[in-house]
Amino acid sequence: MNRKKILIYGIIPIGSAITMVLMYFSGIDFLVTLIAPNIPNLYPNSSREFGLLENLQNVLLLGMLAITVIGFRRKSNLLEKMALVGIGCFTLLIFLEEIDYGLHYYELLRGIEVDEAVKARNRHNVPGRTPVIKKVLDSGMVMMFLILPIALRNNRNPFVQHILPDKFSTITLLGSFAVSAFAHALDDRGFAEGGLLHQNISEFREYLIYYLFMLYLGELTLRRQWGASPTPEKVDPLRSNADDKVDS
């Protein structure tokens, strides 16, 4: 049993997510405010952006951006560099979407109140569009982090071995669904009634999703250079990446 991987992929992300769920639904004003503050006269969707939950998501996205930069400088393969540029641009777009393109900072600094606030703040929180995005994302994550690692566990193709997620990713993935179900159950039972996340309980799962993708991007970036991996016969595609050794 790899205790380090269980800590990184399980205990830290799931434990921190559950802690934030309990804080938000605790009914203790101080703890609720830490997770999703209610700033007087500020548009509610702007107000919660200043909480711990939303800002941890932003930190993870910035971490992904940093990893793409490190990877671009570290990798020598042109295709890998191009892929990292694409991932970096997409991550930047997601980050800008998450911070509403800086709109809530602008509203706070300018003292713009609820009635004057812009209602269409980004492209993903749109009625009818959000559920579709969630379904597509959920299906893609189950395929990528659960089904493929099992289906391709004996595949010896070097490319597959190179991009296959760590088998411990499954812990984070399943944890995200469990945390989401737990948070929705508390919300359905009336805890944190009137809280700013009532229509956005999925934010707790988003935190774990960003964490998982940051870990996966870190795996790809910190692994050996393409073409420098051991021969396929000697590689277990599901083994712990901590055992990889880079040839000098």
Secondary structure, 3 states (H helix, E strand, C coil): CCHHHHHHHHHHHHHHHHHHHHHHCCCCHHHHHHHCCCCCCCCHHHHHHHCHHHHHHHHHHHHHHHHHHHHHHHCCCHHHHHHHHHHHHHHHHHHHHHCHHHHHHHHHHHCCCHHHCCCCCCCCCCCCCHHHHHHHHHHHHHHHHHHHHHHCCCCCCHHHHHHCCCCCHHHHHHHHHHHHHHHHHHHHCCCCCCCCCCCCCCHHHHHHHHHHHHHHHHHHHHCCCCCCCCCHHHCCCCCCHHHCCCCC
